[in-house]
Structure formats: C-alpha cells, structure tokens
Amino acid sequence: MSMLELGYLSFPVLLVLIFLRAPIGLAMMICGAGGLYLAMGGSSMVLAKLKSETYTTFSSYSLTIIPMFLLMGQFASLSGMSTSLFKAAESWLGHRKGGVAMAAVGACAGFGAICGSSLATAATMSRVALPELRQYGYAGGFATATLAAGGTLGILIPPSVILVIYAILTEQNIAKLFLAAFIPGILAAIGYIITISIYVRVYPKAAGTKAPVPYSERMKALLDVWPVLLVFGLVVGGIYLGWFTPTEGASVGAAGTGLIALVRGNLNWGVLKASIIATATSTAMIFFIVLGAGFYNSFLALSQVPQELSGWVVSQGFSPWTVLTLVLIFYLVFGCLMDSLSMILLTIPIFFPVISVLDFGMSQEHVAIWFGILVLIVVEVGLITPPVGMNLFIINAMATKTKMSETYKAVIWFVASDLVRVVLLVLFPVITLFLLPD
C-alpha cells in the first residue's frame, strides 16, 4: 500500500474511532502513530516522533496564551461580571417585547469579550438569565434556544481560544484575526436580537413583559459593567497597538479580572485554587488534542494527502466559490458531531492548503483571515443545529423541564439568522476585513 493510500485510509479509521466515542485527541494520535508505523516500517520513527512532537508542542510559547485566556474566563465568572452585564442589558431592553431574551444575547456578547469559550459563555449566562426568563413567562424552548445561540458569541467575539489555535496552525497574526472577528461578532449579536424580535411577533405567547426600569437605575446598572469594557479594551486594544504580545495581553487580562474578583470579594484561596485547577484541566484537554493533531498532521504531511488534494482541486477547474461553499457545508454538517477545537485541528491542515491556492481576488493573508472567520462561524452554527447540536444538549441539561423538541423548533430561527450572516460574509469579504490595516 502506497503512502498516499495510507493517508486516505486513515480518514475512515479516524471517523470510526470518533463514533466509538474515543477521545478525539487519542483517536488522532492512534491514526497518526499507526500511519507512521506502517509508512516507515517500524517503531523507531514513532518513538522519535513521540519525543520530539511532545516537546515542541508543550514548549511552544504561542500556546501559553491558552491557559491565560482560560484563567481570565474563570475569574470573569467569579467576579460577577456576567450578572452585571445581564442586569445592565435587562434594564435597558427588558420592558420590550422579547427584551429579556435580547438582554441575554447582549450579555453573552459582552461576556464573550472576556471569556473566549462558547460552552463557558452559554453555561455561565444560563445560570444568570434562565431564572429571569422563566420568571417573566418565556417559553422553555425559546429560552434555551436563545441561550444556546448566545453562547456561540463567546468563541467569535475576541479574544477567542479557537482563533489562537487557527492562527498558530496557519501562521497568521493573532491581533489581525481578533480584529477581523469583531464586526462578524457584532453582526451575530444584532442578528440574534432581530430574530428574537421577529419570533415574539410570530409567537406572541412565547415571551412575557417586564415593567420599565427608571433611568436612574439604568445608568447605575450601566456603570457596573465598566470592568468588562476596561479588560476588553486593555487586552484587545493593547495587543493591536503593540503594547504587548498576545500572550502578555492574556496575562494582563487574567490579572485584571482576578483583581476585579478580589476587590468585589468573590476571590479567596479556595476559589483561587478551584479556578487554577479548572484552568489546568481545560488546558490539559486542549493540549492533548493539539498533541494528537500534531501526530496525525505529521503523518498526513508525510503521505502528501493535503498537497495531492489541493493539486486535484486546482486541476479540476472548480470555481473558488464552489470549493469554498463545499468546505463550509462540510464544516456545518460535521460541526453537529464534533467540538469546534477538534474540527479546526483536524481539518485546517487539509483544507487550508486547498483554499490558499485558489484565487479570490485578495492577498493570501486576507484570504487566510477571511476563511478562518468563516470556518469559525460555520462550526459554531453546527453546534446549535438539530438534531445533534452539542450546545443544545448542554443548555437543555440545565433546563430539565424543557423538552428537547421545543428547543429544536425555536433554535431553527437562530440557525437561519446565522446562515444569512454566513452568506453576507462570503459575498462581501470587506465586512470581515474592514478593520484590518492596509
């Protein structure tokens, strides 16, 4: 069997392992190590790779940004920022039809700016907003669908752990990717708010009403969210202006949110220990997936699968837009079955060489940034797409009285909003690239 045939055969083997519920990192490591063993005819190459890949992965300076952003999210949850964001948004929007749901989306967008994780944003905001949504008569399926969709903002609005991984894989500038994600993230939040406004008019009984809040209380609630603006501006603005590197910016953000939690009386030794353990656990999980992907991608590079695939696509004369559409559909479908990090690590080394050789009328750097934002959005849409969207199961686990079928019916409206946004970003790349320096 040739090297190329081994490379192609590894894909079905990997999918079988994933469907057998093997951890994605382990599945990729098994396929990579097994492929290297068969290709090189012995274990010496595998053992050498195990030593070198482990060292280069875990000693990478670029990856040190991940635990810092995760720790920042932990401290942000402890400091009460999520509650302050929701209360501020609710005071201004809550009296409108569907206003509490709109406030939940706005709070998810704000929390995502200092969290960087989809699941963490959805879980944290669900604890804050779900009781309020129930109190004011919002239908169970509508409430859970709103929070599942709002959670996807956590990974799109910078800073984002997935964007950091994408930047490392494709050798792109992290600060530019953060800037490029900003407008699509804001568009997502606006799209969800418009979707809620339409939904409550089509189904008036799905949402109750809340009494207006005096302007004095609104201003007070708005002032309570200054720490979020401070941390976000300091981290993203500092990285973009060159005050510090992305890793230093993540460290500054973690220190800032930790200090805010301490000042607010939400941080003690027990909580600090729990935050560090939770951060270490999440970091270990991510790093193991990165290590497994490193093994598998090394084998794919040796087998020449990405190069052969990109060469075949070019030789067929397919339109670049046709190829891009097919890739995005693939991400949408498989995003229902896998988490976003695993999808990015597994597929970017295969698809990115294909996309990078196509002519979209832009520089290679702009194509790489634009494609990364599109992939991130479509993978996150997959996480809320029935019947297997992973975010939906996580949110419904927190709302046990709500039937999954009710969540499915409501979330379709948010998926439609996401698909419209994807089409706009594909047709008009300038929306994504507008903030980038010339």
N, C-alpha and C positions, 0 to 999 in steps of 0.2 A: 504494500500500500504506500502511495506517494505521500510526501509531506502535506501537499495541498488537500488530498483526500482525507488525511487525518484531521486537518483543520476543519473541514466541512462536517465530518462525522462528530466532532466534539459538540456541535450545537444541539443536536437531538439528545445526546447523552446529558448535557447540562440541563436541558429542559426537563428530562425525566427525573433527574436528581432534585430539581426545584419542586416538581409536582409531588415527589415523595416526601416533601417537607424537610429536606436537608437545608441547613442554613446556607444562604446564598454565598457567603464567603467561603465556606467549606466546599460547596459544590464547584465553585470556580477554581479553588486550589486543587481539588481532585482532578478536574479535567485538565488543568494546566500541567500539573505534575505527571499525570498519566500520559498526556500527549508528549511531553519532553522525554519521558522514559522510553516510549515506543519510537519516537523520532531519532533519538540519539543511541538507542540500543543498549542502555544500561542505566544504573542508578547514579553514577558519578556526576553527571550533569545536573540531575535533580537535587542531589545533596549540595552541590556547589551553588545552585540557584537558591536553595533554601537559606543558605548562609548569606549570600550577597543581597538577595531581594529583601530579606528581613531587616538587614542592617540599613540599606538605603531607604527603605520605606519609613522605618521608625526614627531615623536620624534626620529626616527631611525637615529643614527649617520652615518650609512653606506650610507643612501640615500642623505646625504648632498653633496656627490661628484657630484651628477647630476647637480644642478644649477651652480656649479663651472665650470664644463666642458662646459655647455651650454653658460655661460658667456664668457669663453675662445673662443668659436667659434664665438660669436658676435664680440668680439674685433679683432679676426683674420680677419674677413671680413672687418672691418673698417680700419685696419692698412695697407691695400693694399697688404697683403701677397699673396692673390690669383692672383693678377695681376703680381706680381714679379715672382711667381712660373711659371705661364704660359709663360711669356716673356723669362725666362731662358730656359725652355724646348723647346720653339719655336726656340730660337736662335741656339740650337744645333741640332734639329731634323726637323725644318720647311722646309728645302730645299729638304728633301727626299720625295719620293712618299708617300702620306698619312701622311707626317711628322707633319702637324699642328694638325691633329686628334690624332696622337701619343703624341704630346706635351700636348694636352688637358687631355689625360689619365694620363700622368706623373704628371701634375699639380693637378689633382684630388687626386692622391695618396699622394702627398705632403701636400695638404690642408686637406685631411682626417686625417693626422697625428696630426693635431692640432684642428680639428673640432669635430669629433665623431658623426656626423649626416649624413645620406645618403641624405636626401632631401636638407639639407643646403648646402652640397658639390655640389650636382647637380645644384641647383638654382644659387649659387654663381659663379661657374665656367661657367655656361651657359651665364651669363651676360658678362663675360670676353671673353670667347672663341667663342661664336656663331657668333659675328660680324666678327671675323677673319676668321672663316671657310667659311662664306658667301663670304667674300672679295676674297678669293683665289679659288673660284669655287667649293667648296664641295657641293655635292648633299644634299638637305634638309633632307631627311630621314636618310642618312648616318651620318650627323652631329648630329641630335637629338638622334639617337641610340647610338652614341659614348658617348655623354654626359650623357645619362641615365645610360649606363653601368658604366661609370667612376664614377658616383655618388655613386654607391654601395660600392666603395672603402672607402668612408667616414665612414662607420659603421664597417668595418672589420679591417682596419689598426688602431692600438691602438693610443690614447685612444678611447674607444667606450662606449657610454652610455648603449647600449644593453648588452654588455659584463658585465658591472657593475651589471645590473639587474639580469642577469643569475647567476653571482657569488653569489649574495645575496640569490636567490631562492634555489641554490644547495649547498650553504655554501662552496664555493670554494675560493681559493686565487686569488684576482683580479690581482696581479702582474704576476702570472703564466699564467693566461688567456691572458693577454696582450702580453706576450712573445710568447705564442702558436699561437696567431693570426698574428704575424709578417710575418713569412715565407709564409703562405697561402695568405696574403695580397699582398706581393711582387709577388708571382706566378700569382695572379689575374691580376695585372698590366701588367706583361710580357705577359700573355695570351692574353689580350686585344690588346697589341701592335702587337703581331704576327697575330692576327685576322685582324687587320687593314691592315697589310702588304699583307695578302692573298686577302682580299676583293678588294683592289685597283688594284690588278693584274687581278682579275676576272672581275672587272668593272672599267676599266681604266678611264672612263669619270666621275666617282663619285668623283674624287679628282683632284684639280689643283696643281700647283707647286709654290714655293716661292724662290726668289733669296737667295743664301747663305749669311750668315752674317759673317763679318770679325771676326777673332779670338779675337781681342781686345774687340769687343762688346760682344762676347760670354762670355769672362771671367768677364767682368763688370756685365753682367746680372746674372752670377752665384754667384758673390759676394753679389748681392742684396738679395739672399734668405737665408743668414746666420741667420736671426731671426727665421726662421722655424726650422732649424737644432738645434738652441740653445734651443728653447722652447721644442721641441720634446725630445731632449737628456736630458734636465733637468727634465722634467716631468716623462717620462718612465724610464730613467736611474736612477733618484733619488728614484723612487718607488721601483725598482728592487734591488738597492744597499742598501735599508733600510735607506736612508737619511731622508725620511718622509713617512707618511702613504699615501694611495691613495687619501684621502680627502685633506690632506695637499699638495700633489702634484698637484691636480686640482686647489687648491687656488694659488699655486705658478705659475702655467700656466696661470691662469686668470690674475693675477697681471702682469706677464711678457708681455703678449700680449696687455694688457691695456697700459702698459708703452711704448711699441713699437708704438702703435697707437698714443699716446700722443706726443712722440718725432717726429713722422712723420707729426704732425699737423692735424691728422684726428679725434682727440678726443676733444670735447668741452662739456659744460654742457648739451646742448640739445641732443647731440649724446649719452652721457653717460646715460641720463635719458631714451632715447629710447631703449638703449641696456638693461638696467635693467628691463624695462617694458616687452620687448620681452622675456628676460630670465625668468621673473616671470610667464608670460603667458604660456610658454612652460613647465616650471616646474609644474605649477598647472595642466596642462593637463596630464602630465606623472603621477603625484602623485594621481590624481583622478582615473586613470586607475589602478594604483597599489592598491589603496584602494578597488576598485571594485573587483579586482582579489583576494585580501585578503579575502573578504566576500565569494566569490564563492569557493575558495580553502578550506576555513574552512568548508563549507558545504560538499564539496567532501570528505574531510578527515573524517568527521563525518559519511558519508554514506558508507565509506570503498570502494569506487569505484577504486581508484588507487591500493590499496592492492589486491582487487579481480582481477583486470585486470592483474597485474604482476603475480599473482599466476596462473591465467588461461594460460597465455603465457608460463610459465615455464612447466606447466603440459602437454601442447600440444606437447612438444618436438621440437618446431621450432628451426631451426638453428639461432644463434645470428645474423648472417649476413643477414638472411632473414627478421628478425624482424627489424633490422636497416634500411634495404632497404625500407621496407613498411613505416616506420616512416618518412624517408626522402622524399618519394614520397608524403606522406600526406602533409608535410610542403611545398613542391614545388607547389602543387595544391592550397592549401588554402593561400599560400603566395601571390597569384594573387589577392585575395579578401580582405585581411586584412593587416594592417601595421605590421612591424616586432615586435614592442614592445608588441602589443596586442597578437600576436601569441605566443611569448615567455611566457608572463604572464599566458595565458590561458592554454597552453599545457604542459609546462615543469613539473608542479606538477603532471601531469597524466603520461607522457611518461618517465620522468627521473627515477621513481622507477622501471619501466619495464626494461629499459636499464641497470640500475645499478646492477640488479641481474643476468644478462647474463655474460657468460664467453668469453671475447675477448682476453684472454691471457695477460692482463695488470692489473695493480693495479686499484683499484676503483677510485683513484684520477685522474689517466691518462685517464681512460675511460670517466670520467665526463668532463674533459677539452677537450678531443678529440671530444666527442659528442657535446659539446657546440659550438665549432668552425664549425663543420659540419652543425648544425642546423642554425647557423647564416648565413652561406654561402647560404644554400638552400632557406631560407626565402627571402634573398635578390635577388636570382635568380628569385623567384616568382614575385618580384616587377617589373621586366623588361620582364616578359613572356607574350606574347599576348594570348588572346585578352583583358585581364583585368589588366595587369600590371600597378600598380598605378604610378610608376615613369614615365612611358611613357606619361601619361596624363599630368603630371606636366610639363615635358620638352616641350611637344607639345603646351601647353598653352603659352609658351614663344616664340614659333616659329609658329605663326598663319598661315603663308603661306605654311607650310609643311603639307601634308596630313598624317593622322594617318596611312593609309595603307603603305605609303612609309617607315615610321619609323618601322612598324611591319616587313617588308621584310628585313630591314637591321639589326634589333636587334636580329633576329634569329641566326646570326653568332656569336654574343657575348654570347647568351644563350648556344650555342653549346660549346663554349670555357669554360664556367662555368661548364657545365656538365662533360666535360673531367677532369677538375680540381677536382670536387667532387669525381669522380671515383678514381683518383690518391690518394686523401687523405683518402678515405675509404680503399683502398687496401694497402696503405703504411702509417699507422698512425705515423711512425717515422718522417715524414715530418712535421707534426704538433707539435710533442713532442720533436723535436731535440734540441731546445734551453733551455728546462727545466732542472733545476739542478737535479742531481741524488738523 
